[in-house]
Amino acid sequence: MNKHKDESAIEKIEEAKEMVIEAIAETMDLYGVTPAAGKIYATMYFEDHMNLDVMREELGMSKPSMSTNVRKLQQIDFVKKRFQRGTRKHTYTAEKDFFQTFMAYFCSMWEREVKMNMDAVKKAEPILIEIVNDETVSNDIREEAKKHVALLEKSKLYYHWLEELVESVRTGEIYNFLPKPEETK
């Protein structure tokens, strides 16, 4: 084997990995994390598992920053803590299935949107209906309240649809409509 060719190939591999790491880090704001957390995730993506010390050394970050970012990545299910026999250091592994990371993150965000907005609608609706039914209030104001009730009814259609979307994503039913591409071997 040619040692020079191997060294050149290793450099090219690192260059290619760095391109992907930078792109992932740059787009992780979509998932509500900083580029630093994105860089941690992307770096871990190319490894089986890493501990905080190895990550810190690789990325040149402080331990508190590293811990905070890894914790955030765990919260959104991009990184999982692994038990490694014989060591007290925590090791972490990145979720490598982008379909899974997408589904976990966006389903939780969509569920949050539905819950917060439906809770607000349930609280606002009786207030508006009371005004609509109060004949001591002027017709103009009652009509305005009626328009708002209609808007809330329309918004419920969206939130119920979003709940169905989440369910179809969680169950995998969505793949009947938009199949995952087959992996090439």
N, CA, C and O of each residue as an XYZ file, in Angstrom:
740
protein
N       0.831     -1.185      0.000
C       0.000      0.000      0.000
C       0.874      1.247      0.000
O       1.994      1.243      0.511
N       0.348      2.287     -0.572
C       1.063      3.539     -0.691
C       0.688      4.446      0.481
O      -0.453      4.894      0.601
N       1.678      4.706      1.344
C       1.437      5.505      2.547
C       0.984      6.918      2.193
O       0.106      7.471      2.855
N       1.572      7.503      1.159
C       1.204      8.855      0.742
C      -0.253      8.899      0.274
O      -0.981      9.840      0.591
N      -0.678      7.876     -0.485
C      -2.054      7.802     -0.957
C      -3.024      7.692      0.219
O      -4.078      8.329      0.227
N      -2.659      6.878      1.213
C      -3.501      6.715      2.398
C      -3.634      8.034      3.155
O      -4.731      8.406      3.572
N      -2.523      8.735      3.331
C      -2.559     10.018      4.044
C      -3.420     11.027      3.291
O      -4.184     11.775      3.901
N      -3.299     11.046      1.986
C      -4.098     11.939      1.155
C      -5.580     11.572      1.258
O      -6.437     12.452      1.343
N      -5.873     10.294      1.250
C      -7.254      9.837      1.358
C      -7.842     10.210      2.718
O      -8.999     10.624      2.793
N      -7.068     10.072      3.785
C      -7.526     10.441      5.128
C      -7.835     11.935      5.191
O      -8.839     12.337      5.780
N      -6.983     12.750      4.590
C      -7.225     14.203      4.544
C      -8.519     14.519      3.802
O      -9.295     15.376      4.226
N      -8.745     13.820      2.693
C      -9.958     14.036      1.911
C     -11.207     13.604      2.689
O     -12.245     14.262      2.619
N     -11.102     12.508      3.421
C     -12.218     12.051      4.247
C     -12.549     13.124      5.288
O     -13.715     13.471      5.475
N     -11.535     13.641      5.955
C     -11.742     14.679      6.975
C     -12.339     15.946      6.353
O     -13.206     16.585      6.949
N     -11.877     16.297      5.171
C     -12.402     17.467      4.474
C     -13.889     17.271      4.135
O     -14.702     18.178      4.314
N     -14.224     16.079      3.646
C     -15.612     15.775      3.301
C     -16.492     15.796      4.552
O     -17.591     16.350      4.534
N     -16.003     15.188      5.639
C     -16.762     15.198      6.894
C     -16.981     16.626      7.371
O     -18.077     16.973      7.810
N     -15.956     17.447      7.289
C     -16.062     18.836      7.752
C     -17.096     19.613      6.948
O     -17.810     20.445      7.507
N     -17.189     19.355      5.642
C     -18.212     20.007      4.823
C     -19.609     19.682      5.336
O     -20.455     20.566      5.471
N     -19.839     18.404      5.618
C     -21.147     17.965      6.092
C     -21.407     18.495      7.496
O     -22.512     18.953      7.786
N     -20.416     18.440      8.363
C     -20.545     18.935      9.735
C     -20.927     20.412      9.725
O     -21.831     20.822     10.453
N     -20.260     21.198      8.920
C     -20.559     22.635      8.848
C     -21.979     22.890      8.335
O     -22.680     23.763      8.849
N     -22.397     22.132      7.329
C     -23.742     22.318      6.782
C     -24.807     21.941      7.807
O     -25.789     22.664      7.975
N     -24.621     20.820      8.490
C     -25.579     20.410      9.519
C     -25.615     21.444     10.633
O     -26.693     21.843     11.074
N     -24.455     21.879     11.091
C     -24.376     22.874     12.172
C     -25.104     24.152     11.788
O     -25.777     24.762     12.619
N     -24.974     24.550     10.549
C     -25.577     25.792     10.070
C     -27.095     25.708      9.978
O     -27.784     26.717     10.131
N     -27.620     24.509      9.730
C     -29.066     24.371      9.551
C     -29.799     23.877     10.800
O     -31.019     23.716     10.766
N     -29.098     23.640     11.875
C     -29.738     23.109     13.087
C     -30.634     24.122     13.779
O     -31.380     23.758     14.688
N     -30.579     25.389     13.370
C     -31.499     26.376     13.947
C     -32.946     25.984     13.656
O     -33.855     26.367     14.393
N     -33.159     25.228     12.590
C     -34.479     24.712     12.258
C     -35.043     23.882     13.406
O     -36.257     23.824     13.600
N     -34.160     23.243     14.165
C     -34.563     22.392     15.287
C     -34.441     23.108     16.630
O     -34.545     22.486     17.687
N     -34.224     24.403     16.579
C     -34.196     25.185     17.801
C     -32.918     25.076     18.602
O     -32.920     25.322     19.809
N     -31.827     24.711     17.952
C     -30.545     24.643     18.656
C     -29.522     25.556     17.985
O     -29.661     25.942     16.825
N     -28.518     25.877     18.741
C     -27.470     26.766     18.256
C     -26.558     26.041     17.265
O     -26.538     24.811     17.219
N     -25.810     26.802     16.478
C     -24.820     26.163     15.597
C     -23.796     25.329     16.381
O     -23.299     24.324     15.872
N     -23.481     25.742     17.613
C     -22.537     24.965     18.438
C     -23.115     23.586     18.739
O     -22.412     22.581     18.628
N     -24.391     23.533     19.118
C     -25.044     22.241     19.370
C     -25.118     21.441     18.076
O     -24.939     20.223     18.077
N     -25.381     22.130     16.981
C     -25.412     21.466     15.685
C     -24.078     20.846     15.327
O     -24.017     19.751     14.768
N     -23.013     21.554     15.652
C     -21.668     21.032     15.367
C     -21.379     19.796     16.216
O     -20.758     18.841     15.749
N     -21.836     19.826     17.465
C     -21.659     18.650     18.333
C     -22.403     17.468     17.724
O     -21.845     16.382     17.569
N     -23.675     17.692     17.380
C     -24.466     16.611     16.799
C     -23.815     16.075     15.521
O     -23.664     14.865     15.352
N     -23.437     16.980     14.635
C     -22.864     16.570     13.353
C     -21.549     15.816     13.540
O     -21.270     14.856     12.822
N     -20.751     16.250     14.499
C     -19.487     15.554     14.792
C     -19.781     14.155     15.311
O     -19.147     13.183     14.901
N     -20.751     14.062     16.220
C     -21.121     12.764     16.777
C     -21.757     11.862     15.724
O     -21.675     10.638     15.821
N     -22.378     12.452     14.739
C     -23.025     11.686     13.670
C     -22.026     10.749     12.993
O     -22.377      9.643     12.584
N     -20.802     11.196     12.884
C     -19.770     10.393     12.215
C     -19.059      9.426     13.163
O     -18.170      8.690     12.735
N     -19.432      9.416     14.434
C     -18.794      8.544     15.422
C     -19.815      7.570     15.987
O     -21.018      7.829     15.951
N     -19.329      6.445     16.511
C     -20.234      5.501     17.173
C     -20.718      6.075     18.497
O     -21.912      6.052     18.795
N     -19.791      6.584     19.278
C     -20.124      7.209     20.551
C     -18.939      8.060     20.989
O     -17.802      7.832     20.575
N     -19.227      9.043     21.832
C     -18.189      9.946     22.340
C     -18.544     10.330     23.767
O     -19.715     10.353     24.145
N     -17.510     10.632     24.560
C     -17.794     11.212     25.868
C     -17.497     12.707     25.808
O     -16.927     13.195     24.832
N     -17.890     13.432     26.860
C     -17.751     14.892     26.844
C     -16.305     15.340     26.676
O     -16.035     16.330     25.996
N     -15.371     14.613     27.297
C     -13.958     15.003     27.189
C     -13.457     14.897     25.750
O     -12.746     15.779     25.268
N     -13.829     13.821     25.073
C     -13.416     13.634     23.677
C     -14.062     14.707     22.797
O     -13.413     15.278     21.921
N     -15.352     14.973     23.042
C     -16.048     16.010     22.267
C     -15.392     17.367     22.491
O     -15.159     18.122     21.547
N     -15.098     17.664     23.760
C     -14.503     18.961     24.099
C     -13.155     19.119     23.398
O     -12.846     20.179     22.854
N     -12.371     18.065     23.418
C     -11.058     18.092     22.766
C     -11.204     18.261     21.258
O     -10.485     19.044     20.638
N     -12.136     17.524     20.680
C     -12.369     17.561     19.231
C     -12.876     18.932     18.770
O     -12.484     19.426     17.713
N     -13.755     19.539     19.580
C     -14.427     20.765     19.155
C     -13.874     22.027     19.802
O     -14.225     23.133     19.392
N     -13.024     21.881     20.798
C     -12.444     23.051     21.449
C     -13.450     23.892     22.209
O     -13.335     25.117     22.254
N     -14.442     23.238     22.810
C     -15.463     23.951     23.576
C     -15.221     23.758     25.069
O     -14.533     22.827     25.486
N     -15.796     24.654     25.862
C     -15.693     24.508     27.311
C     -16.608     23.377     27.757
O     -17.579     23.045     27.077
N     -16.289     22.791     28.902
C     -17.097     21.686     29.419
C     -18.534     22.125     29.734
O     -19.470     21.396     29.405
N     -18.742     23.308     30.368
C     -20.130     23.723     30.615
C     -20.931     23.905     29.320
O     -22.090     23.499     29.240
N     -20.312     24.512     28.322
C     -20.981     24.711     27.040
C     -21.303     23.360     26.398
O     -22.388     23.157     25.854
N     -20.351     22.459     26.472
C     -20.534     21.121     25.911
C     -21.698     20.417     26.609
O     -22.568     19.845     25.951
N     -21.711     20.460     27.938
C     -22.782     19.804     28.701
C     -24.150     20.388     28.376
O     -25.110     19.647     28.168
N     -24.241     21.709     28.332
C     -25.501     22.381     28.034
C     -26.018     21.985     26.652
O     -27.196     21.668     26.491
N     -25.139     22.004     25.669
C     -25.546     21.671     24.297
C     -25.922     20.200     24.151
O     -26.875     19.872     23.445
N     -25.187     19.320     24.808
C     -25.514     17.897     24.736
C     -26.859     17.641     25.417
O     -27.657     16.839     24.930
N     -27.111     18.309     26.528
C     -28.391     18.166     27.231
C     -29.547     18.616     26.320
O     -30.588     17.962     26.259
N     -29.350     19.732     25.618
C     -30.378     20.217     24.688
C     -30.616     19.198     23.571
O     -31.759     18.944     23.189
N     -29.542     18.621     23.055
C     -29.669     17.606     22.006
C     -30.384     16.359     22.518
O     -31.115     15.708     21.771
N     -30.174     16.027     23.788
C     -30.889     14.900     24.386
C     -32.390     15.212     24.490
O     -33.228     14.348     24.230
N     -32.713     16.431     24.865
C     -34.112     16.823     25.025
C     -34.905     16.692     23.729
O     -36.097     16.387     23.751
N     -34.242     16.922     22.607
C     -34.946     16.820     21.324
C     -34.673     15.483     20.623
O     -34.949     15.319     19.434
N     -34.127     14.540     21.386
C     -33.892     13.164     20.910
C     -32.919     13.053     19.740
O     -33.037     12.143     18.919
N     -31.973     13.960     19.659
C     -30.928     13.864     18.639
C     -29.725     13.097     19.171
O     -28.932     12.553     18.403
N     -29.601     13.059     20.486
C     -28.464     12.397     21.138
C     -29.009     11.572     22.295
O     -29.928     11.995     22.997
N     -28.434     10.396     22.482
C     -28.829      9.533     23.592
C     -27.599      9.188     24.429
O     -26.499      8.995     23.910
N     -27.820      9.118     25.734
C     -26.755      8.710     26.648
C     -26.646      7.195     26.572
O     -27.652      6.486     26.538
N     -25.410      6.710     26.546
C     -25.165      5.267     26.487
C     -24.401      4.821     27.720
O     -23.554      5.548     28.239
N     -24.703      3.643     28.173
C     -23.956      3.039     29.266
C     -22.771      2.298     28.671
O     -22.917      1.517     27.731
N     -21.612      2.552     29.225
C     -20.421      1.844     28.756
C     -19.784      1.164     29.955
O     -19.308      1.827     30.876
N     -19.778     -0.135     29.938
C     -19.248     -0.924     31.043
C     -17.767     -0.577     31.290
O     -16.969     -0.445     30.362
N     -17.450     -0.441     32.548
C     -16.051     -0.224     32.924
C     -15.619      1.229     32.988
O     -14.452      1.506     33.268
N     -16.527      2.169     32.737
C     -16.167      3.575     32.818
C     -17.277      4.354     33.512
O     -18.458      4.030     33.382
N     -16.881      5.378     34.243
C     -17.867      6.223     34.912
C     -18.252      7.409     34.036
O     -19.218      8.115     34.329
N     -17.506      7.626     32.974
C     -17.816      8.743     32.083
C     -19.024      8.396     31.226
O     -19.155      7.281     30.721
N     -19.897      9.373     31.079
C     -21.062      9.178     30.226
C     -20.624      9.251     28.774
O     -19.853     10.129     28.388
N     -21.118      8.333     27.986
C     -20.882      8.414     26.549
C     -22.214      8.682     25.871
O     -23.278      8.345     26.390
N     -22.130      9.289     24.713
C     -23.315      9.697     23.981
C     -23.210      9.225     22.548
O     -22.120      9.079     21.995
N     -24.364      8.992     21.965
C     -24.406      8.595     20.568
C     -25.463      9.448     19.859
O     -26.507      9.767     20.429
N     -25.181      9.797     18.644
C     -26.101     10.615     17.857
C     -27.098      9.716     17.139
O     -26.754      8.634     16.664
N     -28.337     10.184     17.070
C     -29.343      9.494     16.261
C     -28.923      9.665     14.801
O     -28.740     10.789     14.333
N     -28.776      8.579     14.103
C     -28.289      8.640     12.725
C     -29.415      8.559     11.690
O     -29.180      8.738     10.495
N     -30.606      8.294     12.146
C     -31.759      8.202     11.251
C     -32.424      9.574     11.186
O     -33.162      9.953     12.095
N     -32.164     10.312     10.121
C     -32.726     11.650      9.974
C     -34.260     11.636      9.941
O     -34.897     12.597     10.372
N     -34.846     10.558      9.436
C     -36.298     10.453      9.452
C     -36.790     10.463     10.896
O     -37.782     11.120     11.213
N     -36.098      9.736     11.769
C     -36.477      9.657     13.173
C     -36.305     11.005     13.874
O     -37.176     11.420     14.639
N     -35.190     11.688     13.618
C     -34.976     12.983     14.272
C     -36.020     13.993     13.812
O     -36.536     14.770     14.615
N     -36.324     13.981     12.534
C     -37.349     14.878     12.004
C     -38.687     14.604     12.684
O     -39.346     15.516     13.182
N     -39.072     13.335     12.694
C     -40.367     12.973     13.250
C     -40.463     13.325     14.730
O     -41.454     13.915     15.162
N     -39.464     12.976     15.497
C     -39.504     13.235     16.941
C     -39.600     14.729     17.216
O     -40.421     15.167     18.023
N     -38.778     15.494     16.557
C     -38.753     16.929     16.833
C     -40.034     17.623     16.379
O     -40.681     18.316     17.165
N     -40.395     17.439     15.134
C     -41.538     18.176     14.619
C     -42.854     17.708     15.234
O     -43.764     18.516     15.423
N     -42.968     16.441     15.545
C     -44.186     15.991     16.228
C     -44.313     16.677     17.585
O     -45.405     17.110     17.953
N     -43.229     16.781     18.326
C     -43.324     17.436     19.639
C     -43.636     18.928     19.484
O     -44.382     19.487     20.288
N     -43.077     19.572     18.465
C     -43.376     20.990     18.243
C     -44.823     21.192     17.792
O     -45.496     22.118     18.244
N     -45.299     20.320     16.900
C     -46.679     20.433     16.434
C     -47.652     20.158     17.576
O     -48.673     20.834     17.699
N     -47.338     19.162     18.415
C     -48.198     18.871     19.566
C     -48.241     20.061     20.527
O     -49.290     20.377     21.088
N     -47.118     20.702     20.705
C     -47.048     21.895     21.562
C     -47.937     23.006     20.978
O     -48.684     23.663     21.702
N     -47.839     23.199     19.658
C     -48.660     24.217     19.006
C     -50.145     23.924     19.203
O     -50.912     24.821     19.552
N     -50.550     22.684     18.985
C     -51.950     22.311     19.131
C     -52.409     22.548     20.563
O     -53.447     23.171     20.788
N     -51.652     22.061     21.521
C     -52.058     22.185     22.929
C     -52.194     23.647     23.345
O     -53.219     24.043     23.900
N     -51.172     24.445     23.080
C     -51.203     25.852     23.506
C     -52.364     26.609     22.853
O     -53.086     27.350     23.521
N     -52.529     26.418     21.566
C     -53.553     27.173     20.852
C     -54.961     26.667     21.143
O     -55.891     27.466     21.258
N     -55.132     25.359     21.263
C     -56.463     24.841     21.596
C     -56.858     25.232     23.018
O     -58.028     25.513     23.278
N     -55.904     25.253     23.932
C     -56.186     25.723     25.295
C     -56.663     27.171     25.262
O     -57.625     27.532     25.941
N     -55.986     27.995     24.472
C     -56.375     29.409     24.360
C     -57.760     29.543     23.725
O     -58.574     30.351     24.173
N     -58.026     28.756     22.688
C     -59.330     28.791     22.017
C     -60.429     28.388     23.002
O     -61.478     29.030     23.054
N     -60.196     27.332     23.781
C     -61.202     26.865     24.747
C     -61.501     27.911     25.819
O     -62.619     27.979     26.329
N     -60.510     28.718     26.156
C     -60.721     29.777     27.141
C     -61.387     31.002     26.509
O     -62.222     31.651     27.138
N     -61.018     31.314     25.274
C     -61.527     32.518     24.615
C     -62.954     32.347     24.109
O     -63.751     33.285     24.151
N     -63.267     31.168     23.640
C     -64.577     30.924     23.019
C     -65.761     31.279     23.937
O     -66.658     31.999     23.499
N     -65.798     30.804     25.181
C     -66.950     31.148     26.035
C     -67.081     32.661     26.276
O     -68.191     33.180     26.394
N     -65.969     33.344     26.347
C     -65.994     34.798     26.545
C     -66.666     35.470     25.354
O     -67.528     36.334     25.510
N     -66.252     35.053     24.160
C     -66.821     35.636     22.942
C     -68.296     35.263     22.772
O     -69.110     36.099     22.378
N     -68.631     34.022     23.066
C     -70.022     33.570     22.928
C     -70.930     34.326     23.911
O     -72.068     34.665     23.587
N     -70.416     34.574     25.083
C     -71.184     35.351     26.057
C     -71.518     36.739     25.502
O     -72.634     37.230     25.670
N     -70.538     37.364     24.840
C     -70.773     38.687     24.239
C     -71.783     38.585     23.093
O     -72.671     39.429     22.966
N     -71.643     37.544     22.258
C     -72.578     37.342     21.140
C     -74.010     37.220     21.662
O     -74.939     37.746     21.050
N     -74.188     36.539     22.773
C     -75.526     36.282     23.315
C     -76.057     37.395     24.227
O     -77.215     37.362     24.644
N     -75.216     38.365     24.528
C     -75.624     39.445     25.437
C     -76.333     40.540     24.644
O     -75.696     41.316     23.932
N     -77.661     40.593     24.777
C     -78.447     41.557     23.996
C     -78.315     42.983     24.514
O     -78.833     43.920     23.905
N     -77.622     43.148     25.637
C     -77.407     44.513     26.139
C     -76.181     45.155     25.494
O     -75.931     46.347     25.671
N     -75.420     44.357     24.745
C     -74.234     44.860     24.029
C     -74.679     45.268     22.630
O     -75.557     44.635     22.044
N     -74.072     46.326     22.094
C     -74.466     46.820     20.766
C     -74.266     45.745     19.698
O     -73.427     44.855     19.837
N     -75.060     45.849     18.627
C     -74.985     44.889     17.521
C     -73.609     44.863     16.867
O     -73.132     43.794     16.485
N     -72.965     46.012     16.732
C     -71.638     46.075     16.107
C     -70.626     45.233     16.895
O     -69.850     44.469     16.319
N     -70.653     45.387     18.192
C     -69.708     44.636     19.036
C     -70.065     43.160     19.026
O     -69.173     42.311     18.990
N     -71.358     42.836     19.059
C     -71.768     41.432     19.001
C     -71.368     40.808     17.667
O     -70.970     39.644     17.630
N     -71.465     41.551     16.587
C     -71.040     41.055     15.268
C     -69.530     40.820     15.231
O     -69.054     39.836     14.665
N     -68.792     41.736     15.842
C     -67.334     41.553     15.902
C     -66.987     40.277     16.683
O     -66.136     39.498     16.255
N     -67.635     40.073     17.806
C     -67.412     38.861     18.603
C     -67.793     37.619     17.801
O     -67.109     36.598     17.878
N     -68.894     37.700     17.022
C     -69.341     36.579     16.188
C     -68.279     36.234     15.132
O     -68.025     35.060     14.862
N     -67.663     37.263     14.540
C     -66.592     37.037     13.559
C     -65.417     36.313     14.215
O     -64.825     35.411     13.623
N     -65.087     36.715     15.442
C     -63.978     36.078     16.155
C     -64.291     34.620     16.491
O     -63.412     33.760     16.430
N     -65.554     34.349     16.847
C     -65.964     32.966     17.107
C     -65.799     32.136     15.829
O     -65.320     31.003     15.877
N     -66.193     32.697     14.703
C     -66.051     31.990     13.416
C     -64.581     31.721     13.101
O     -64.231     30.649     12.609
N     -63.726     32.699     13.389
C     -62.285     32.490     13.172
C     -61.745     31.364     14.052
O     -60.943     30.542     13.606
N     -62.191     31.338     15.296
C     -61.749     30.278     16.209
C     -62.222     28.910     15.718
O     -61.479     27.932     15.789
N     -63.452     28.843     15.222
C     -63.965     27.576     14.675
C     -63.108     27.121     13.497
O     -62.781     25.941     13.367
N     -62.755     28.069     12.652
C     -61.909     27.758     11.493
C     -60.528     27.288     11.950
O     -59.966     26.365     11.360
N     -59.979     27.908     12.988
C     -58.652     27.507     13.478
C     -58.673     26.092     14.050
O     -57.682     25.366     13.967
N     -59.817     25.702     14.635
C     -59.916     24.342     15.193
C     -59.768     23.288     14.103
O     -59.213     22.215     14.340
N     -60.268     23.599     12.904
C     -60.107     22.664     11.783
C     -58.625     22.389     11.538
O     -58.219     21.244     11.341
N     -57.833     23.444     11.553
C     -56.386     23.301     11.351
C     -55.760     22.483     12.480
O     -54.977     21.570     12.220
N     -56.096     22.800     13.720
C     -55.477     22.097     14.848
C     -55.858     20.624     14.879
O     -55.038     19.783     15.250
N     -57.082     20.300     14.498
C     -57.471     18.889     14.424
C     -56.725     18.192     13.280
O     -56.306     17.042     13.413
N     -56.567     18.895     12.167
C     -55.793     18.339     11.051
C     -54.348     18.111     11.489
O     -53.756     17.081     11.168
N     -53.783     19.068     12.221
C     -52.398     18.939     12.688
C     -52.256     17.746     13.637
O     -51.250     17.038     13.597
N     -53.255     17.525     14.482
C     -53.232     16.339     15.351
C     -53.204     15.058     14.515
O     -52.485     14.114     14.843
N     -53.982     15.030     13.446
C     -53.993     13.863     12.560
C     -52.655     13.688     11.853
O     -52.177     12.568     11.672
N     -52.061     14.798     11.460
C     -50.742     14.733     10.828
C     -49.721     14.133     11.796
O     -48.947     13.252     11.423
N     -49.726     14.609     13.022
C     -48.802     14.075     14.037
C     -49.013     12.579     14.204
O     -48.055     11.808     14.249
N     -50.267     12.176     14.296
C     -50.575     10.751     14.462
C     -50.079      9.943     13.266
O     -49.536      8.851     13.435
N     -50.262     10.475     12.061
C     -49.807      9.733     10.872
C     -48.285      9.661     10.804
O     -47.731      8.687     10.295
N     -47.619     10.671     11.307
C     -46.153     10.647     11.345
C     -45.689      9.659     12.407
O     -44.812      8.836     12.144
N     -46.267      9.731     13.605
C     -45.866      8.837     14.703
C     -46.091      7.367     14.364
O     -45.262      6.518     14.695
N     -47.209      7.064     13.707
C     -47.512      5.664     13.384
C     -46.801      5.187     12.124
O     -46.759      3.987     11.851
N     -46.248      6.109     11.362
C     -45.601      5.746     10.105
C     -46.576      5.706      8.936
O     -46.181      5.431      7.803
N     -47.850      5.982      9.209
C     -48.859      5.978      8.147
C     -48.509      6.973      7.040
O     -48.867      6.768      5.880
N     -47.820      8.036      7.395
C     -47.449      9.048      6.396
C     -46.638      8.439      5.252
O     -46.663      8.930      4.124
N     -45.920      7.361      5.566
C     -45.091      6.731      4.530
C     -45.936      6.050      3.457
O     -45.425      5.715      2.388
N     -47.225      5.845      3.733
C     -48.116      5.329      2.686
C     -48.344      6.383      1.609
O     -48.568      6.054      0.444
N     -48.286      7.644      2.005
C     -48.515      8.753      1.076
C     -47.224      9.328      0.523
O     -47.164      9.781     -0.619
N     -46.204      9.301      1.345
C     -44.899      9.832      0.969
C     -43.832      8.848      1.446
O     -43.238      9.030      2.508
N     -43.597      7.804      0.651
C     -42.695      6.736      1.099
C     -41.259      7.216      1.310
O     -40.765      8.118      0.633
N     -40.617      6.572      2.278
C     -39.174      6.801      2.462
C     -38.468      6.181      1.265
O     -38.864      5.124      0.776
N     -37.423      6.847      0.803
C     -36.657      6.216     -0.284
C     -35.940      4.962      0.228
O     -35.542      4.889      1.390
N     -35.790      4.013     -0.635
C     -35.078      2.780     -0.289
C     -33.586      3.070     -0.206
O     -33.043      3.842     -0.997
N     -32.925      2.432      0.776
C     -31.470      2.587      0.879
C     -30.820      1.787     -0.229
O     -31.244      0.674     -0.539
N     -29.782      2.367     -0.825
C     -29.028      1.626     -1.841
C     -27.937      0.852     -1.136
O     -27.385      1.295     -0.129
N     -27.643     -0.296     -1.676
C     -26.644     -1.161     -1.025
C     -25.370     -1.184     -1.789
O     -24.422     -1.858     -1.389
